[in-house]
Amino acid sequence: MTSVRPQPPYYAVIITTRPSTDLEGYAAMSRRMAELGEAQPGYLGRESLTDEDGRDLVVIYYADEASITAWKAHPEHLEAQRLGRDRWYSSYSVEIARVERAYSFSRD
């Protein structure tokens, strides 16, 4: 997991996915979406975790809602969304939150 949390306020897009059995082409598309996503205006960073069953939790940080809306409508991202629904995911959920405050602790 990469920790790249920005300073509040910011938006967090929280995506939870459960893979299907047909994952052909998924890894390449995932890499492409990460590459494209990082280049989008308003992108601030991301964190992700995958459990032993292959379920993913991804949190992508954005400066504002307009950036999230623009990324959701990007033509290549629209195709990835379609393929995710048609082939790669047995389920997914997306939550969008505005982060007003954040704090953490680390003994490191």
Summary of the structure (lengths in Angstrom):
residues: 108
radius of gyration: 14.4
end to end distance: 15.7
largest distance: 43.9
contacts: 266
relative contact order: 0.31
helix: 32%
strand: 33%
